[in-house]
Amino acid sequence: MLHLKNYIDGAFVEAHDGQTLEDINPANGQVIATIPRSKSSDVESAAVAAKKAQSGWNATPMAERITWLETIADALESKHEQIAQAESLDTGKPISLARRVDASRSVENFRFFASFAREQKEMTFEMKDAMNYVHRNGLGVVGLITPWNLPLYLLSWKVAPALLMGNAIVAKPSEMTPLTANILAETLDELNLPSGVFNLVHGLGPEVGQGILEHPSINGISFTGGTATGRIVAATAAPMFKKLSLELGGKNATIVLDDADMQQAVDGAVRAAFTNSGQVCLCGSRILVQARIAEEFNAAFVKAVSSMKIGAPGDEESQIGTVISMEHLNKVESYIDLAMEEGGTILTGGTRAMTGRLGPDHNGAYLAPTVVAGLSHLSRCATEEIFGPVVTIHTFETLQEATEMANATEYGLAGSIWTADTAKGKALAQTIDTGIVWVNTWLHRDLRTPFGGVKNSGVGREGGQWSMGFFSETTNICVKDQN
Ligand code: NDP
């Protein structure tokens, strides 16, 4: 069993009071590791170290910081398999997914921000008698708080631009998935990143997370997590005038028009609904199908879903592993019960998978991918974020109706539209209140583009220049001509 430590001021240390938490394997209930159960005094140590290190890091020329990002990318790439194995173990996701998505993207995040920064030119505005130069400094010390679904993928998405722009970091991963954040800390330590520039404090949200939010030396918070937690983050940080980026929940619509390529739409809808057991904020958890093709689509969709291979996370063939924990499994199942109460019909799934079939894995949080039909698009199951392998399926007649249904939730993160007519798809996309819409694809990401949500899905955008903007303060320097 592993025993992880905090990484503060360039050293691996226990929590001040020595308390620990257990990190549980969702596939069998066994303890993988213990981690420090840190408190605000540990956050204090991390914030002091970060503050001390930040000015030196900010003064490091941008070109050197870019080289740092490239060096980190190379080092993480050499640990690609280690990262994938750790992520699969911690989250219960299939190893093939952890390799393809989590490990690869964690490397790419560092590489992308390095190459993107190399392309940037100094921003200037010329006047008749003066020149304006827009200079960017790091925000200072930033707090990075991340969830369990895509642990290193999301942490590195924040760490890379934060380092690039000259910030020092106090990071808190979810206590349910601490392994890969620890690998990142080990990597930065091996590379001799200056002490205090990156600090990692393990523990619980209401203890460590809250400590980060409240710390007066932490100037900005980049938070990815649930909407309810996002409210607490905003309520705590906003009165202190901290810069805030909130990437929150989603209840995204997959809209299938009656001219769509059937096979492409089915494959896309399955991927959007069940990647990572539906535990991606971008997952298409509501499928809206145009009436003329609904019967054919639903039959093909259910057939594809019921043939997905559920299996142990480490099995190379598995397409669906576990959800994050038994507690989360219970929450997702309560929504299946609610769907029944709300008048829904289960077309496939709805049951715990693997139970009794896996021997030692009998405690695993396996849930079969579940499709529910017959619910109102205004029902709780069709409007609340379930964040598991459960999708509801609904029918619409006109495009206006599709828009109204898609917009009938408090969320507005993402969505996808499937149609043979891409102009129609693009026009429909403009009527959906959401931060991202894909047409005939899903989770097709260009890291230069703005990423974020509207309504209760968040505040602000990350990606490319948006991340660089968030993690910096600008000073306009106006120099008057002297002749
Ligand atoms: P949570 O909101 O429960 O937790 C997110 C992080 O916040 C965790 O590190 C958590 O710590 C911490 N936290 C909890 N309470 C506090 C607090 N009072 N102060 C500060 N930090 C706190 O989300 P989940 O981990 O359950 O992740 C799932 C959610 O994340 C879903 O709603 C999903 O949609 C959303 N998400 C959004 C994305 C986006 O880009 N919009 C991307 C991925 C996920 P701890 O784990 O210890 O409780």
Boltz pocket constraint, residues with backbone or C-beta under 6 A from the ligand:
constraints:
  - pocket:
      binder: B
      contacts: [[A, 145], [A, 146], [A, 147], [A, 148], [A, 149], [A, 150], [A, 172], [A, 173], [A, 174], [A, 175], [A, 176], [A, 203], [A, 204], [A, 205], [A, 206], [A, 208], [A, 209], [A, 210], [A, 213], [A, 224], [A, 225], [A, 226], [A, 227], [A, 228], [A, 229], [A, 230], [A, 232], [A, 233], [A, 246], [A, 247], [A, 248], [A, 249], [A, 250], [A, 280], [A, 281], [A, 282], [A, 385], [A, 387], [A, 413], [A, 453], [A, 457], [A, 458]]
      max_distance: 6.0
